[in-house]
Amino acid sequence: MQGDVINDIIEKAAHADGILLGLRAYFADVTPEIKAFIERAGMVASANVEKYTTLC
């Protein structure tokens, strides 16, 4: 999708040393925005395993 901010965030996250997610306390779950980011990032990573796999 063009114009989708999540694509920009995922691209920046791919080049980061780490990702720190911060949010206010949310009873029994994370915010919908954080959950959407985690799910979308997971789908992108699973569809591009060779791009996002690193050797430890």
mmCIF entry with sequence, helices, sheets and N, C-alpha, C, O atoms, coordinates in Angstrom:
data_MODEL
# 
_entry.id   MODEL 
# 
_entity.id                         1 
_entity.type                       polymer 
_entity.pdbx_number_of_molecules   1 
# 
_entity_poly.entity_id                      1 
_entity_poly.type                           'polypeptide(L)' 
_entity_poly.nstd_linkage                   no 
_entity_poly.nstd_monomer                   no 
_entity_poly.pdbx_seq_one_letter_code       MQGDVINDIIEKAAHADGILLGLRAYFADVTPEIKAFIERAGMVASANVEKYTTLC 
_entity_poly.pdbx_seq_one_letter_code_can   MQGDVINDIIEKAAHADGILLGLRAYFADVTPEIKAFIERAGMVASANVEKYTTLC 
_entity_poly.pdbx_strand_id                 A 
# 
loop_
_entity_poly_seq.entity_id 
_entity_poly_seq.num 
_entity_poly_seq.mon_id 
_entity_poly_seq.hetero 
1 1  MET n 
1 2  GLN n 
1 3  GLY n 
1 4  ASP n 
1 5  VAL n 
1 6  ILE n 
1 7  ASN n 
1 8  ASP n 
1 9  ILE n 
1 10 ILE n 
1 11 GLU n 
1 12 LYS n 
1 13 ALA n 
1 14 ALA n 
1 15 HIS n 
1 16 ALA n 
1 17 ASP n 
1 18 GLY n 
1 19 ILE n 
1 20 LEU n 
1 21 LEU n 
1 22 GLY n 
1 23 LEU n 
1 24 ARG n 
1 25 ALA n 
1 26 TYR n 
1 27 PHE n 
1 28 ALA n 
1 29 ASP n 
1 30 VAL n 
1 31 THR n 
1 32 PRO n 
1 33 GLU n 
1 34 ILE n 
1 35 LYS n 
1 36 ALA n 
1 37 PHE n 
1 38 ILE n 
1 39 GLU n 
1 40 ARG n 
1 41 ALA n 
1 42 GLY n 
1 43 MET n 
1 44 VAL n 
1 45 ALA n 
1 46 SER n 
1 47 ALA n 
1 48 ASN n 
1 49 VAL n 
1 50 GLU n 
1 51 LYS n 
1 52 TYR n 
1 53 THR n 
1 54 THR n 
1 55 LEU n 
1 56 CYS n 
# 
_struct_asym.id          A 
_struct_asym.entity_id   1 
# 
loop_
_struct_conf.conf_type_id 
_struct_conf.id 
_struct_conf.pdbx_PDB_helix_id 
_struct_conf.beg_label_comp_id 
_struct_conf.beg_label_asym_id 
_struct_conf.beg_label_seq_id 
_struct_conf.pdbx_beg_PDB_ins_code 
_struct_conf.end_label_comp_id 
_struct_conf.end_label_asym_id 
_struct_conf.end_label_seq_id 
_struct_conf.pdbx_end_PDB_ins_code 
_struct_conf.beg_auth_comp_id 
_struct_conf.beg_auth_asym_id 
_struct_conf.beg_auth_seq_id 
_struct_conf.end_auth_comp_id 
_struct_conf.end_auth_asym_id 
_struct_conf.end_auth_seq_id 
_struct_conf.pdbx_PDB_helix_class 
_struct_conf.details 
_struct_conf.pdbx_PDB_helix_length 
HELX_P HELX_P1 AA1 VAL A 5  ? ALA A 14 ? VAL A 5  ALA A 14 1 ? 10 
HELX_P HELX_P2 AA2 PRO A 32 ? ALA A 47 ? PRO A 32 ALA A 47 1 ? 16 
HELX_P HELX_P3 AA3 VAL A 49 ? TYR A 52 ? VAL A 49 TYR A 52 1 ? 4  
# 
_struct_conf_type.id          HELX_P 
_struct_conf_type.criteria    ? 
_struct_conf_type.reference   ? 
# 
loop_
_atom_site.group_PDB 
_atom_site.id 
_atom_site.type_symbol 
_atom_site.label_atom_id 
_atom_site.label_alt_id 
_atom_site.label_comp_id 
_atom_site.label_asym_id 
_atom_site.label_entity_id 
_atom_site.label_seq_id 
_atom_site.pdbx_PDB_ins_code 
_atom_site.Cartn_x 
_atom_site.Cartn_y 
_atom_site.Cartn_z 
_atom_site.occupancy 
_atom_site.B_iso_or_equiv 
_atom_site.pdbx_formal_charge 
_atom_site.auth_seq_id 
_atom_site.auth_comp_id 
_atom_site.auth_asym_id 
_atom_site.auth_atom_id 
_atom_site.pdbx_PDB_model_num 
ATOM 1   N N  . MET A 1 1  ? 0.837  -1.185  0.000  1.00 0.00 ? 1  MET A N  1 
ATOM 2   C CA . MET A 1 1  ? 0.000  0.000   0.000  1.00 0.00 ? 1  MET A CA 1 
ATOM 3   C C  . MET A 1 1  ? 0.877  1.242   0.000  1.00 0.00 ? 1  MET A C  1 
ATOM 4   O O  . MET A 1 1  ? 1.796  1.356   0.811  1.00 0.00 ? 1  MET A O  1 
ATOM 5   N N  . GLN A 1 2  ? 0.610  2.132   -0.866 1.00 0.00 ? 2  GLN A N  1 
ATOM 6   C CA . GLN A 1 2  ? 1.352  3.383   -0.880 1.00 0.00 ? 2  GLN A CA 1 
ATOM 7   C C  . GLN A 1 2  ? 0.714  4.351   0.100  1.00 0.00 ? 2  GLN A C  1 
ATOM 8   O O  . GLN A 1 2  ? -0.503 4.356   0.289  1.00 0.00 ? 2  GLN A O  1 
ATOM 9   N N  . GLY A 1 3  ? 1.557  5.174   0.724  1.00 0.00 ? 3  GLY A N  1 
ATOM 10  C CA . GLY A 1 3  ? 1.067  6.139   1.695  1.00 0.00 ? 3  GLY A CA 1 
ATOM 11  C C  . GLY A 1 3  ? 0.777  5.548   3.059  1.00 0.00 ? 3  GLY A C  1 
ATOM 12  O O  . GLY A 1 3  ? 0.238  6.236   3.926  1.00 0.00 ? 3  GLY A O  1 
ATOM 13  N N  . ASP A 1 4  ? 1.121  4.295   3.268  1.00 0.00 ? 4  ASP A N  1 
ATOM 14  C CA . ASP A 1 4  ? 0.888  3.626   4.544  1.00 0.00 ? 4  ASP A CA 1 
ATOM 15  C C  . ASP A 1 4  ? 2.095  3.845   5.437  1.00 0.00 ? 4  ASP A C  1 
ATOM 16  O O  . ASP A 1 4  ? 3.196  3.410   5.101  1.00 0.00 ? 4  ASP A O  1 
ATOM 17  N N  . VAL A 1 5  ? 1.910  4.509   6.564  1.00 0.00 ? 5  VAL A N  1 
ATOM 18  C CA . VAL A 1 5  ? 3.022  4.847   7.453  1.00 0.00 ? 5  VAL A CA 1 
ATOM 19  C C  . VAL A 1 5  ? 3.709  3.602   8.014  1.00 0.00 ? 5  VAL A C  1 
ATOM 20  O O  . VAL A 1 5  ? 4.898  3.647   8.328  1.00 0.00 ? 5  VAL A O  1 
ATOM 21  N N  . ILE A 1 6  ? 2.993  2.514   8.143  1.00 0.00 ? 6  ILE A N  1 
ATOM 22  C CA . ILE A 1 6  ? 3.590  1.285   8.671  1.00 0.00 ? 6  ILE A CA 1 
ATOM 23  C C  . ILE A 1 6  ? 4.722  0.803   7.772  1.00 0.00 ? 6  ILE A C  1 
ATOM 24  O O  . ILE A 1 6  ? 5.730  0.302   8.269  1.00 0.00 ? 6  ILE A O  1 
ATOM 25  N N  . ASN A 1 7  ? 4.571  0.947   6.463  1.00 0.00 ? 7  ASN A N  1 
ATOM 26  C CA . ASN A 1 7  ? 5.651  0.536   5.551  1.00 0.00 ? 7  ASN A CA 1 
ATOM 27  C C  . ASN A 1 7  ? 6.922  1.325   5.831  1.00 0.00 ? 7  ASN A C  1 
ATOM 28  O O  . ASN A 1 7  ? 8.014  0.757   5.808  1.00 0.00 ? 7  ASN A O  1 
ATOM 29  N N  . ASP A 1 8  ? 6.804  2.618   6.092  1.00 0.00 ? 8  ASP A N  1 
ATOM 30  C CA . ASP A 1 8  ? 7.971  3.441   6.420  1.00 0.00 ? 8  ASP A CA 1 
ATOM 31  C C  . ASP A 1 8  ? 8.601  3.007   7.737  1.00 0.00 ? 8  ASP A C  1 
ATOM 32  O O  . ASP A 1 8  ? 9.824  2.942   7.856  1.00 0.00 ? 8  ASP A O  1 
ATOM 33  N N  . ILE A 1 9  ? 7.767  2.713   8.717  1.00 0.00 ? 9  ILE A N  1 
ATOM 34  C CA . ILE A 1 9  ? 8.270  2.289   10.028 1.00 0.00 ? 9  ILE A CA 1 
ATOM 35  C C  . ILE A 1 9  ? 8.982  0.948   9.922  1.00 0.00 ? 9  ILE A C  1 
ATOM 36  O O  . ILE A 1 9  ? 10.047 0.771   10.513 1.00 0.00 ? 9  ILE A O  1 
ATOM 37  N N  . ILE A 1 10 ? 8.421  0.009   9.186  1.00 0.00 ? 10 ILE A N  1 
ATOM 38  C CA . ILE A 1 10 ? 9.040  -1.312  9.029  1.00 0.00 ? 10 ILE A CA 1 
ATOM 39  C C  . ILE A 1 10 ? 10.381 -1.184  8.318  1.00 0.00 ? 10 ILE A C  1 
ATOM 40  O O  . ILE A 1 10 ? 11.342 -1.862  8.680  1.00 0.00 ? 10 ILE A O  1 
ATOM 41  N N  . GLU A 1 11 ? 10.450 -0.321  7.309  1.00 0.00 ? 11 GLU A N  1 
ATOM 42  C CA . GLU A 1 11 ? 11.716 -0.115  6.598  1.00 0.00 ? 11 GLU A CA 1 
ATOM 43  C C  . GLU A 1 11 ? 12.778 0.459   7.526  1.00 0.00 ? 11 GLU A C  1 
ATOM 44  O O  . GLU A 1 11 ? 13.927 0.019   7.488  1.00 0.00 ? 11 GLU A O  1 
ATOM 45  N N  . LYS A 1 12 ? 12.421 1.426   8.354  1.00 0.00 ? 12 LYS A N  1 
ATOM 46  C CA . LYS A 1 12 ? 13.373 1.997   9.315  1.00 0.00 ? 12 LYS A CA 1 
ATOM 47  C C  . LYS A 1 12 ? 13.766 0.961   10.370 1.00 0.00 ? 12 LYS A C  1 
ATOM 48  O O  . LYS A 1 12 ? 14.927 0.886   10.772 1.00 0.00 ? 12 LYS A O  1 
ATOM 49  N N  . ALA A 1 13 ? 12.797 0.168   10.813 1.00 0.00 ? 13 ALA A N  1 
ATOM 50  C CA . ALA A 1 13 ? 13.075 -0.852  11.822 1.00 0.00 ? 13 ALA A CA 1 
ATOM 51  C C  . ALA A 1 13 ? 14.031 -1.912  11.290 1.00 0.00 ? 13 ALA A C  1 
ATOM 52  O O  . ALA A 1 13 ? 14.822 -2.472  12.049 1.00 0.00 ? 13 ALA A O  1 
ATOM 53  N N  . ALA A 1 14 ? 13.963 -2.188  9.992  1.00 0.00 ? 14 ALA A N  1 
ATOM 54  C CA . ALA A 1 14 ? 14.842 -3.189  9.394  1.00 0.00 ? 14 ALA A CA 1 
ATOM 55  C C  . ALA A 1 14 ? 16.301 -2.783  9.481  1.00 0.00 ? 14 ALA A C  1 
ATOM 56  O O  . ALA A 1 14 ? 17.181 -3.643  9.485  1.00 0.00 ? 14 ALA A O  1 
ATOM 57  N N  . HIS A 1 15 ? 16.571 -1.496  9.550  1.00 0.00 ? 15 HIS A N  1 
ATOM 58  C CA . HIS A 1 15 ? 17.941 -0.997  9.614  1.00 0.00 ? 15 HIS A CA 1 
ATOM 59  C C  . HIS A 1 15 ? 18.365 -0.621  11.029 1.00 0.00 ? 15 HIS A C  1 
ATOM 60  O O  . HIS A 1 15 ? 19.492 -0.169  11.237 1.00 0.00 ? 15 HIS A O  1 
ATOM 61  N N  . ALA A 1 16 ? 17.493 -0.799  11.985 1.00 0.00 ? 16 ALA A N  1 
ATOM 62  C CA . ALA A 1 16 ? 17.782 -0.416  13.372 1.00 0.00 ? 16 ALA A CA 1 
ATOM 63  C C  . ALA A 1 16 ? 18.505 -1.540  14.108 1.00 0.00 ? 16 ALA A C  1 
ATOM 64  O O  . ALA A 1 16 ? 18.406 -2.709  13.735 1.00 0.00 ? 16 ALA A O  1 
ATOM 65  N N  . ASP A 1 17 ? 19.233 -1.168  15.155 1.00 0.00 ? 17 ASP A N  1 
ATOM 66  C CA . ASP A 1 17 ? 19.886 -2.155  16.013 1.00 0.00 ? 17 ASP A CA 1 
ATOM 67  C C  . ASP A 1 17 ? 18.878 -2.828  16.940 1.00 0.00 ? 17 ASP A C  1 
ATOM 68  O O  . ASP A 1 17 ? 19.114 -3.937  17.421 1.00 0.00 ? 17 ASP A O  1 
ATOM 69  N N  . GLY A 1 18 ? 17.781 -2.172  17.185 1.00 0.00 ? 18 GLY A N  1 
ATOM 70  C CA . GLY A 1 18 ? 16.744 -2.709  18.060 1.00 0.00 ? 18 GLY A CA 1 
ATOM 71  C C  . GLY A 1 18 ? 15.500 -1.856  17.967 1.00 0.00 ? 18 GLY A C  1 
ATOM 72  O O  . GLY A 1 18 ? 15.511 -0.783  17.364 1.00 0.00 ? 18 GLY A O  1 
ATOM 73  N N  . ILE A 1 19 ? 14.431 -2.337  18.566 1.00 0.00 ? 19 ILE A N  1 
ATOM 74  C CA . ILE A 1 19 ? 13.163 -1.614  18.568 1.00 0.00 ? 19 ILE A CA 1 
ATOM 75  C C  . ILE A 1 19 ? 12.653 -1.575  19.997 1.00 0.00 ? 19 ILE A C  1 
ATOM 76  O O  . ILE A 1 19 ? 12.574 -2.606  20.665 1.00 0.00 ? 19 ILE A O  1 
ATOM 77  N N  . LEU A 1 20 ? 12.314 -0.398  20.456 1.00 0.00 ? 20 LEU A N  1 
ATOM 78  C CA . LEU A 1 20 ? 11.763 -0.221  21.790 1.00 0.00 ? 20 LEU A CA 1 
ATOM 79  C C  . LEU A 1 20 ? 10.344 0.296   21.643 1.00 0.00 ? 20 LEU A C  1 
ATOM 80  O O  . LEU A 1 20 ? 10.129 1.383   21.106 1.00 0.00 ? 20 LEU A O  1 
ATOM 81  N N  . LEU A 1 21 ? 9.382  -0.469  22.113 1.00 0.00 ? 21 LEU A N  1 
ATOM 82  C CA . LEU A 1 21 ? 7.985  -0.065  22.040 1.00 0.00 ? 21 LEU A CA 1 
ATOM 83  C C  . LEU A 1 21 ? 7.563  0.453   23.405 1.00 0.00 ? 21 LEU A C  1 
ATOM 84  O O  . LEU A 1 21 ? 7.662  -0.262  24.402 1.00 0.00 ? 21 LEU A O  1 
ATOM 85  N N  . GLY A 1 22 ? 7.098  1.681   23.451 1.00 0.00 ? 22 GLY A N  1 
ATOM 86  C CA . GLY A 1 22 ? 6.657  2.266   24.708 1.00 0.00 ? 22 GLY A CA 1 
ATOM 87  C C  . GLY A 1 22 ? 5.221  2.720   24.595 1.00 0.00 ? 22 GLY A C  1 
ATOM 88  O O  . GLY A 1 22 ? 4.819  3.293   23.583 1.00 0.00 ? 22 GLY A O  1 
ATOM 89  N N  . LEU A 1 23 ? 4.453  2.465   25.630 1.00 0.00 ? 23 LEU A N  1 
ATOM 90  C CA . LEU A 1 23 ? 3.063  2.873   25.635 1.00 0.00 ? 23 LEU A CA 1 
ATOM 91  C C  . LEU A 1 23 ? 2.566  2.977   27.061 1.00 0.00 ? 23 LEU A C  1 
ATOM 92  O O  . LEU A 1 23 ? 3.178  2.442   27.986 1.00 0.00 ? 23 LEU A O  1 
ATOM 93  N N  . ARG A 1 24 ? 1.462  3.661   27.230 1.00 0.00 ? 24 ARG A N  1 
ATOM 94  C CA . ARG A 1 24 ? 0.848  3.748   28.549 1.00 0.00 ? 24 ARG A CA 1 
ATOM 95  C C  . ARG A 1 24 ? 0.322  2.369   28.950 1.00 0.00 ? 24 ARG A C  1 
ATOM 96  O O  . ARG A 1 24 ? 0.086  1.506   28.104 1.00 0.00 ? 24 ARG A O  1 
ATOM 97  N N  . ALA A 1 25 ? 0.150  2.186   30.234 1.00 0.00 ? 25 ALA A N  1 
ATOM 98  C CA . ALA A 1 25 ? -0.444 0.930   30.698 1.00 0.00 ? 25 ALA A CA 1 
ATOM 99  C C  . ALA A 1 25 ? -1.823 0.777   30.067 1.00 0.00 ? 25 ALA A C  1 
ATOM 100 O O  . ALA A 1 25 ? -2.631 1.705   30.085 1.00 0.00 ? 25 ALA A O  1 
ATOM 101 N N  . TYR A 1 26 ? -2.076 -0.371  29.526 1.00 0.00 ? 26 TYR A N  1 
ATOM 102 C CA . TYR A 1 26 ? -3.337 -0.646  28.851 1.00 0.00 ? 26 TYR A CA 1 
ATOM 103 C C  . TYR A 1 26 ? -3.850 -1.947  29.435 1.00 0.00 ? 26 TYR A C  1 
ATOM 104 O O  . TYR A 1 26 ? -3.192 -2.979  29.305 1.00 0.00 ? 26 TYR A O  1 
ATOM 105 N N  . PHE A 1 27 ? -4.980 -1.925  30.060 1.00 0.00 ? 27 PHE A N  1 
ATOM 106 C CA . PHE A 1 27 ? -5.489 -3.054  30.815 1.00 0.00 ? 27 PHE A CA 1 
ATOM 107 C C  . PHE A 1 27 ? -5.578 -4.326  29.983 1.00 0.00 ? 27 PHE A C  1 
ATOM 108 O O  . PHE A 1 27 ? -6.344 -4.406  29.023 1.00 0.00 ? 27 PHE A O  1 
ATOM 109 N N  . ALA A 1 28 ? -4.788 -5.308  30.365 1.00 0.00 ? 28 ALA A N  1 
ATOM 110 C CA . ALA A 1 28 ? -4.833 -6.676  29.830 1.00 0.00 ? 28 ALA A CA 1 
ATOM 111 C C  . ALA A 1 28 ? -4.410 -6.833  28.370 1.00 0.00 ? 28 ALA A C  1 
ATOM 112 O O  . ALA A 1 28 ? -4.546 -7.919  27.808 1.00 0.00 ? 28 ALA A O  1 
ATOM 113 N N  . ASP A 1 29 ? -3.904 -5.777  27.752 1.00 0.00 ? 29 ASP A N  1 
ATOM 114 C CA . ASP A 1 29 ? -3.518 -5.915  26.349 1.00 0.00 ? 29 ASP A CA 1 
ATOM 115 C C  . ASP A 1 29 ? -2.710 -4.688  25.944 1.00 0.00 ? 29 ASP A C  1 
ATOM 116 O O  . ASP A 1 29 ? -2.565 -3.747  26.725 1.00 0.00 ? 29 ASP A O  1 
ATOM 117 N N  . VAL A 1 30 ? -2.195 -4.701  24.743 1.00 0.00 ? 30 VAL A N  1 
ATOM 118 C CA . VAL A 1 30 ? -1.503 -3.536  24.196 1.00 0.00 ? 30 VAL A CA 1 
ATOM 119 C C  . VAL A 1 30 ? -2.513 -2.696  23.410 1.00 0.00 ? 30 VAL A C  1 
ATOM 120 O O  . VAL A 1 30 ? -3.631 -3.141  23.149 1.00 0.00 ? 30 VAL A O  1 
ATOM 121 N N  . THR A 1 31 ? -2.117 -1.496  23.043 1.00 0.00 ? 31 THR A N  1 
ATOM 122 C CA . THR A 1 31 ? -3.018 -0.652  22.259 1.00 0.00 ? 31 THR A CA 1 
ATOM 123 C C  . THR A 1 31 ? -3.227 -1.255  20.872 1.00 0.00 ? 31 THR A C  1 
ATOM 124 O O  . THR A 1 31 ? -2.385 -2.015  20.394 1.00 0.00 ? 31 THR A O  1 
ATOM 125 N N  . PRO A 1 32 ? -4.320 -0.927  20.235 1.00 0.00 ? 32 PRO A N  1 
ATOM 126 C CA . PRO A 1 32 ? -4.566 -1.459  18.884 1.00 0.00 ? 32 PRO A CA 1 
ATOM 127 C C  . PRO A 1 32 ? -3.467 -1.084  17.889 1.00 0.00 ? 32 PRO A C  1 
ATOM 128 O O  . PRO A 1 32 ? -3.142 -1.873  17.002 1.00 0.00 ? 32 PRO A O  1 
ATOM 129 N N  . GLU A 1 33 ? -2.895 0.111   18.029 1.00 0.00 ? 33 GLU A N  1 
ATOM 130 C CA . GLU A 1 33 ? -1.845 0.535   17.112 1.00 0.00 ? 33 GLU A CA 1 
ATOM 131 C C  . GLU A 1 33 ? -0.579 -0.306  17.261 1.00 0.00 ? 33 GLU A C  1 
ATOM 132 O O  . GLU A 1 33 ? 0.021  -0.702  16.262 1.00 0.00 ? 33 GLU A O  1 
ATOM 133 N N  . ILE A 1 34 ? -0.169 -0.579  18.495 1.00 0.00 ? 34 ILE A N  1 
ATOM 134 C CA . ILE A 1 34 ? 1.014  -1.410  18.742 1.00 0.00 ? 34 ILE A CA 1 
ATOM 135 C C  . ILE A 1 34 ? 0.753  -2.842  18.262 1.00 0.00 ? 34 ILE A C  1 
ATOM 136 O O  . ILE A 1 34 ? 1.623  -3.467  17.655 1.00 0.00 ? 34 ILE A O  1 
ATOM 137 N N  . LYS A 1 35 ? -0.441 -3.349  18.537 1.00 0.00 ? 35 LYS A N  1 
ATOM 138 C CA . LYS A 1 35 ? -0.782 -4.699  18.090 1.00 0.00 ? 35 LYS A CA 1 
ATOM 139 C C  . LYS A 1 35 ? -0.753 -4.788  16.560 1.00 0.00 ? 35 LYS A C  1 
ATOM 140 O O  . LYS A 1 35 ? -0.249 -5.763  16.003 1.00 0.00 ? 35 LYS A O  1 
ATOM 141 N N  . ALA A 1 36 ? -1.291 -3.775  15.887 1.00 0.00 ? 36 ALA A N  1 
ATOM 142 C CA . ALA A 1 36 ? -1.283 -3.763  14.426 1.00 0.00 ? 36 ALA A CA 1 
ATOM 143 C C  . ALA A 1 36 ? 0.143  -3.723  13.892 1.00 0.00 ? 36 ALA A C  1 
ATOM 144 O O  . ALA A 1 36 ? 0.461  -4.412  12.923 1.00 0.00 ? 36 ALA A O  1 
ATOM 145 N N  . PHE A 1 37 ? 1.008  -2.917  14.520 1.00 0.00 ? 37 PHE A N  1 
ATOM 146 C CA . PHE A 1 37 ? 2.405  -2.854  14.095 1.00 0.00 ? 37 PHE A CA 1 
ATOM 147 C C  . PHE A 1 37 ? 3.084  -4.206  14.251 1.00 0.00 ? 37 PHE A C  1 
ATOM 148 O O  . PHE A 1 37 ? 3.753  -4.670  13.328 1.00 0.00 ? 37 PHE A O  1 
ATOM 149 N N  . ILE A 1 38 ? 2.924  -4.838  15.392 1.00 0.00 ? 38 ILE A N  1 
ATOM 150 C CA . ILE A 1 38 ? 3.561  -6.134  15.646 1.00 0.00 ? 38 ILE A CA 1 
ATOM 151 C C  . ILE A 1 38 ? 3.069  -7.175  14.636 1.00 0.00 ? 38 ILE A C  1 
ATOM 152 O O  . ILE A 1 38 ? 3.865  -7.935  14.086 1.00 0.00 ? 38 ILE A O  1 
ATOM 153 N N  . GLU A 1 39 ? 1.764  -7.205  14.398 1.00 0.00 ? 39 GLU A N  1 
ATOM 154 C CA . GLU A 1 39 ? 1.214  -8.188  13.456 1.00 0.00 ? 39 GLU A CA 1 
ATOM 155 C C  . GLU A 1 39 ? 1.688  -7.932  12.027 1.00 0.00 ? 39 GLU A C  1 
ATOM 156 O O  . GLU A 1 39 ? 2.053  -8.869  11.317 1.00 0.00 ? 39 GLU A O  1 
ATOM 157 N N  . ARG A 1 40 ? 1.684  -6.673  11.605 1.00 0.00 ? 40 ARG A N  1 
ATOM 158 C CA . ARG A 1 40 ? 2.127  -6.347  10.250 1.00 0.00 ? 40 ARG A CA 1 
ATOM 159 C C  . ARG A 1 40 ? 3.613  -6.629  10.077 1.00 0.00 ? 40 ARG A C  1 
ATOM 160 O O  . ARG A 1 40 ? 4.032  -7.171  9.055  1.00 0.00 ? 40 ARG A O  1 
ATOM 161 N N  . ALA A 1 41 ? 4.406  -6.261  11.074 1.00 0.00 ? 41 ALA A N  1 
ATOM 162 C CA . ALA A 1 41 ? 5.846  -6.509  11.000 1.00 0.00 ? 41 ALA A CA 1 
ATOM 163 C C  . ALA A 1 41 ? 6.119  -8.013  10.946 1.00 0.00 ? 41 ALA A C  1 
ATOM 164 O O  . ALA A 1 41 ? 7.015  -8.457  10.228 1.00 0.00 ? 41 ALA A O  1 
ATOM 165 N N  . GLY A 1 42 ? 5.360  -8.785  11.693 1.00 0.00 ? 42 GLY A N  1 
ATOM 166 C CA . GLY A 1 42 ? 5.511  -10.236 11.660 1.00 0.00 ? 42 GLY A CA 1 
ATOM 167 C C  . GLY A 1 42 ? 5.174  -10.827 10.313 1.00 0.00 ? 42 GLY A C  1 
ATOM 168 O O  . GLY A 1 42 ? 5.854  -11.742 9.848  1.00 0.00 ? 42 GLY A O  1 
ATOM 169 N N  . MET A 1 43 ? 4.130  -10.316 9.676  1.00 0.00 ? 43 MET A N  1 
ATOM 170 C CA . MET A 1 43 ? 3.754  -10.803 8.345  1.00 0.00 ? 43 MET A CA 1 
ATOM 171 C C  . MET A 1 43 ? 4.825  -10.435 7.316  1.00 0.00 ? 43 MET A C  1 
ATOM 172 O O  . MET A 1 43 ? 5.166  -11.247 6.456  1.00 0.00 ? 43 MET A O  1 
ATOM 173 N N  . VAL A 1 44 ? 5.353  -9.218  7.401  1.00 0.00 ? 44 VAL A N  1 
ATOM 174 C CA . VAL A 1 44 ? 6.406  -8.797  6.475  1.00 0.00 ? 44 VAL A CA 1 
ATOM 175 C C  . VAL A 1 44 ? 7.644  -9.665  6.665  1.00 0.00 ? 44 VAL A C  1 
ATOM 176 O O  . VAL A 1 44 ? 8.255  -10.108 5.692  1.00 0.00 ? 44 VAL A O  1 
ATOM 177 N N  . ALA A 1 45 ? 8.010  -9.907  7.919  1.00 0.00 ? 45 ALA A N  1 
ATOM 178 C CA . ALA A 1 45 ? 9.196  -10.720 8.203  1.00 0.00 ? 45 ALA A CA 1 
ATOM 179 C C  . ALA A 1 45 ? 9.016  -12.161 7.722  1.00 0.00 ? 45 ALA A C  1 
ATOM 180 O O  . ALA A 1 45 ? 9.945  -12.750 7.169  1.00 0.00 ? 45 ALA A O  1 
ATOM 181 N N  . SER A 1 46 ? 7.837  -12.725 7.928  1.00 0.00 ? 46 SER A N  1 
ATOM 182 C CA . SER A 1 46 ? 7.637  -14.115 7.497  1.00 0.00 ? 46 SER A CA 1 
ATOM 183 C C  . SER A 1 46 ? 7.579  -14.239 5.976  1.00 0.00 ? 46 SER A C  1 
ATOM 184 O O  . SER A 1 46 ? 7.914  -15.289 5.428  1.00 0.00 ? 46 SER A O  1 
ATOM 185 N N  . ALA A 1 47 ? 7.161  -13.183 5.298  1.00 0.00 ? 47 ALA A N  1 
ATOM 186 C CA . ALA A 1 47 ? 7.123  -13.204 3.836  1.00 0.00 ? 47 ALA A CA 1 
ATOM 187 C C  . ALA A 1 47 ? 8.485  -12.913 3.214  1.00 0.00 ? 47 ALA A C  1 
ATOM 188 O O  . ALA A 1 47 ? 8.689  -13.157 2.025  1.00 0.00 ? 47 ALA A O  1 
ATOM 189 N N  . ASN A 1 48 ? 9.419  -12.394 4.012  1.00 0.00 ? 48 ASN A N  1 
ATOM 190 C CA . ASN A 1 48 ? 10.748 -12.015 3.527  1.00 0.00 ? 48 ASN A CA 1 
ATOM 191 C C  . ASN A 1 48 ? 11.823 -12.573 4.446  1.00 0.00 ? 48 ASN A C  1 
ATOM 192 O O  . ASN A 1 48 ? 12.708 -11.843 4.892  1.00 0.00 ? 48 ASN A O  1 
ATOM 193 N N  . VAL A 1 49 ? 11.744 -13.855 4.723  1.00 0.00 ? 49 VAL A N  1 
ATOM 194 C CA . VAL A 1 49 ? 12.645 -14.494 5.685  1.00 0.00 ? 49 VAL A CA 1 
ATOM 195 C C  . VAL A 1 49 ? 14.106 -14.238 5.352  1.00 0.00 ? 49 VAL A C  1 
ATOM 196 O O  . VAL A 1 49 ? 14.899 -13.958 6.250  1.00 0.00 ? 49 VAL A O  1 
ATOM 197 N N  . GLU A 1 50 ? 14.474 -14.326 4.095  1.00 0.00 ? 50 GLU A N  1 
ATOM 198 C CA . GLU A 1 50 ? 15.881 -14.147 3.721  1.00 0.00 ? 50 GLU A CA 1 
ATOM 199 C C  . GLU A 1 50 ? 16.364 -12.721 3.986  1.00 0.00 ? 50 GLU A C  1 
ATOM 200 O O  . GLU A 1 50 ? 17.552 -12.513 4.231  1.00 0.00 ? 50 GLU A O  1 
ATOM 201 N N  . LYS A 1 51 ? 15.476 -11.751 3.942  1.00 0.00 ? 51 LYS A N  1 
ATOM 202 C CA . LYS A 1 51 ? 15.861 -10.349 4.158  1.00 0.00 ? 51 LYS A CA 1 
ATOM 203 C C  . LYS A 1 51 ? 16.028 -10.043 5.657  1.00 0.00 ? 51 LYS A C  1 
ATOM 204 O O  . LYS A 1 51 ? 16.904 -9.267  6.038  1.00 0.00 ? 51 LYS A O  1 
ATOM 205 N N  . TYR A 1 52 ? 15.200 -10.645 6.488  1.00 0.00 ? 52 TYR A N  1 
ATOM 206 C CA . TYR A 1 52 ? 15.189 -10.290 7.902  1.00 0.00 ? 52 TYR A CA 1 
ATOM 207 C C  . TYR A 1 52 ? 15.831 -11.324 8.816  1.00 0.00 ? 52 TYR A C  1 
ATOM 208 O O  . TYR A 1 52 ? 15.703 -11.223 10.036 1.00 0.00 ? 52 TYR A O  1 
ATOM 209 N N  . THR A 1 53 ? 16.510 -12.304 8.265  1.00 0.00 ? 53 THR A N  1 
ATOM 210 C CA . THR A 1 53 ? 17.195 -13.303 9.070  1.00 0.00 ? 53 THR A CA 1 
ATOM 211 C C  . THR A 1 53 ? 18.647 -12.866 9.289  1.00 0.00 ? 53 THR A C  1 
ATOM 212 O O  . THR A 1 53 ? 19.353 -12.513 8.344  1.00 0.00 ? 53 THR A O  1 
ATOM 213 N N  . THR A 1 54 ? 19.068 -12.898 10.534 1.00 0.00 ? 54 THR A N  1 
ATOM 214 C CA . THR A 1 54 ? 20.459 -12.570 10.852 1.00 0.00 ? 54 THR A CA 1 
ATOM 215 C C  . THR A 1 54 ? 21.089 -13.736 11.601 1.00 0.00 ? 54 THR A C  1 
ATOM 216 O O  . THR A 1 54 ? 20.400 -14.490 12.287 1.00 0.00 ? 54 THR A O  1 
ATOM 217 N N  . LEU A 1 55 ? 22.364 -13.872 11.467 1.00 0.00 ? 55 LEU A N  1 
ATOM 218 C CA . LEU A 1 55 ? 23.087 -14.908 12.200 1.00 0.00 ? 55 LEU A CA 1 
ATOM 219 C C  . LEU A 1 55 ? 23.526 -14.352 13.544 1.00 0.00 ? 55 LEU A C  1 
ATOM 220 O O  . LEU A 1 55 ? 24.055 -13.244 13.624 1.00 0.00 ? 55 LEU A O  1 
ATOM 221 N N  . CYS A 1 56 ? 23.307 -15.115 14.581 1.00 0.00 ? 56 CYS A N  1 
ATOM 222 C CA . CYS A 1 56 ? 23.693 -14.678 15.925 1.00 0.00 ? 56 CYS A CA 1 
ATOM 223 C C  . CYS A 1 56 ? 25.007 -15.312 16.325 1.00 0.00 ? 56 CYS A C  1 
ATOM 224 O O  . CYS A 1 56 ? 25.500 -15.068 17.426 1.00 0.00 ? 56 CYS A O  1 
# 
